[in-house]
Amino acid sequence: MLDKLNEWSVKALLWISLLFWPILLLIMLSPYVSSDELTHVFKSPSFSGANTSSHYLTIENQERTRREAIKDDVESALQQAERDAENTTMAKFMRNLESRIYAQLSKQLVESLFRTCSEEDLTCTTDTYGSFMLEGNLVTYEQTACDSSQWACTQGEDVIVMTIVDADGGETIIVIPIGAGSGSP
């Protein structure tokens, strides 16, 4: 029985020593351990109140910058779509055709306005007046003598008065002297 008691006491001592050493270690280290009060602080200035106004300004600036960026992106996309539409083969063809038609029309009008016929050529005629519509604008012209009270020209000089009335009713008058600069020195 003594053997069992010794065996039991050895086991008990072993268990006590295993439990006692960590406690002893904690007691020895406790003077070196320190703690502080736990406090909770919100990170967001909306809740804490610290630097709230600058926080709100930052948010507003970010939102405004984003709105402007979206607006600029939309405008850029619209402008790119317009450029793409203007640069199609058909659009280039139409611009070229329109330019040539206007050039031909302009040439015929100038030839008609400034033609001088000799008395021998009975087939030659000069237009002293006329009118035509061009894209909603009424263009009228008349060959007449200058009235210096109305236009800036030399009294009695032959001029062509061209009047352009746009679709809105606005009127532009162009006075073109005939034979200006063609006289002898």
HELIX and SHEET records of a PDB file:
HELIX    1   1 LEU A    2  LEU A   29  1                                  28    
HELIX    2   2 SER A   30  TYR A   32  5                                   3    
HELIX    3   3 PRO A   45  SER A   48  1                                   4    
HELIX    4   4 THR A   52  GLU A   86  1                                  35    
HELIX    5   5 THR A   89  PHE A  114  1                                  26    
SHEET    1   A 4 TYR A 129  LEU A 134  0                                        
SHEET    2   A 4 ASN A 137  ALA A 145 -1                                        
SHEET    3   A 4 ASP A 158  VAL A 165 -1                                        
SHEET    4   A 4 GLU A 171  PRO A 177 -1                                        
END                                                                             
